[in-house]
Amino acid sequence: MSSTRAFVSFAVCSGFALASASGLAAHVVVVGTGDPKLDVPAVQAAVDQGGHVVLRGHFSFDAPPTIVPEIPGLPKATVRVSREVTISGADDDGDGMATIERGQVPFEVEAHGASVIIRRLHFLDPKIGAIHVSAVSGLTVASCRIEGVEPGSPIGNTAIGINTSSNVPTPAAPGAPERISGRLSIVDNDIELGPASSADNNLGIVLFGAGVPGAEIDAQIRGNRISNVTEPGINLRYVVGHVDIERNRVSTAEVTGPSAGAFVEAIRVVNTGSYRIAHNFVECRWSLGFGIGVFSQVGVWPEEQAVVTGNHIVMSPPEGAVLGQNSAGINIRGFARGNLVFANTISGYARNALSILSFPLPPAQTGVPANNAFVLNRLEGFSAAGADILVGDQVLNTIVIGEGSVEDHGVGTVIVPLP
């Protein structure tokens, strides 16, 4: 049998797949029917086998979700991915993308100790999100299109979410970061969040609570196009390991969602983690908010030694907007130490091009940034409502090298203007 290829055909509620086996390899093709009563069980049966699953054509997941995630508080989903598998899309001609229409969280990945690959799928109008991941050891989501996420969750509608907590992780409730490990690649995806409303918390890519000492993550979020977000387009919190955020294009809506609060950014990195944010293009159209934000709100999880370099941020708030200290191209705040903001370009209009602030405000314990640096950033084409660079109250030992006016309320600030 080792030199003979066996073909097995089977039907699942009239949705069908072809499976071939050679040795231990498996290859399954599932053809969409457009009927959720057929498509959902056919896809579930195929991914339950593992191996390589090819989805071909047009699928409908427009049925009530039945999958209850293992982590309490996460929304129900449509299909559970629980073992090592590659899911690839193809159109009717065998290449391009497969389309999965509607469905609440079409794929919930709970693959303990296993790697999962999802690529070339077009998610059309999914509810709450397209792909949620709460357990995996190695993940690739590549070359997918996510179009028009339908709101449905009070904690946020997220196109691609890697999350081991049902909410923002805190030291008192950190989630289960040990469930996520290995190499994570979210690359070359096209995410359009659909019509924006100030009633909706719409996010692009989220990574909350991933990696532990001895099982760190190594992640890349690269080449994604994310538009029409009302909260961060890329949002990372409480990571153990390294993350490269590179060559993404993020464009916000003009409005922010109800959970945005006074501080929100198009690209956000928070708490622990080694971050490199490089060569991204960000258009921030909010009246309050930052293009890129690096911060921590809790002292036991400081944000340290992030590198923000080579990014181009365009600030374009609505005409007549009132701009306060929560308006800047790049912001550092709170328990943040030793972070470098180097050789970025900020254009457009905001309160400041660059700012560094103590955060949060009393009665919470206030984090005072220390030993951070703004070096050789370019401000051509930028107009500030205040100073180009703001160093806030009590901020310690900030180094500012380069062009732009500085409003300094810090302690030990070193300012080296260009000659």
Sequence and secondary structure as in RCSB ss.txt:
>XXXX:A:sequence
MSSTRAFVSFAVCSGFALASASGLAAHVVVVGTGDPKLDVPAVQAAVDQGGHVVLRGHFSFDAPPTIVPEIPGLP
KATVRVSREVTISGADDDGDGMATIERGQVPFEVEAHGASVIIRRLHFLDPKIGAIHVSAVSGLTVASCRIEGVE
PGSPIGNTAIGINTSSNVPTPAAPGAPERISGRLSIVDNDIELGPASSADNNLGIVLFGAGVPGAEIDAQIRGNR
ISNVTEPGINLRYVVGHVDIERNRVSTAEVTGPSAGAFVEAIRVVNTGSYRIAHNFVECRWSLGFGIGVFSQVGV
WPEEQAVVTGNHIVMSPPEGAVLGQNSAGINIRGFARGNLVFANTISGYARNALSILSFPLPPAQTGVPANNAFV
LNRLEGFSAAGADILVGDQVLNTIVIGEGSVEDHGVGTVIVPLP
>XXXX:A:secstr
 TTS EEEEEEETTEEEEEEEETTEEEEEEE  S HHHHHHHHHHHHHH EEEEEESEEE  S   B  SSTTS 
 BSEEE SSEEEEEE TTSSS EEEE  BSSEEEE TT  EEEESEEEES BS SEEEEEEEEEEEES EEE  B
   TT EEEEEEESSSS   SSS   GGGEEEEEEEES EEE  S  TT  EEEEEEEEE BTTB EEEEEES E
EEEESS SEEEEEESEEEEEES EEEE SS  TT TT  EEEEEESS EEEEES EEEE  SSEEEEEEEESSTT
S EE  EEES EEEE   TT    TTEEEEEEEESEES EEES EEEEEESEEEEEE BS TTS  B  BS EEE
S B TTEEESS SEEE TT BS EEEESS EEE SBS EEEE  
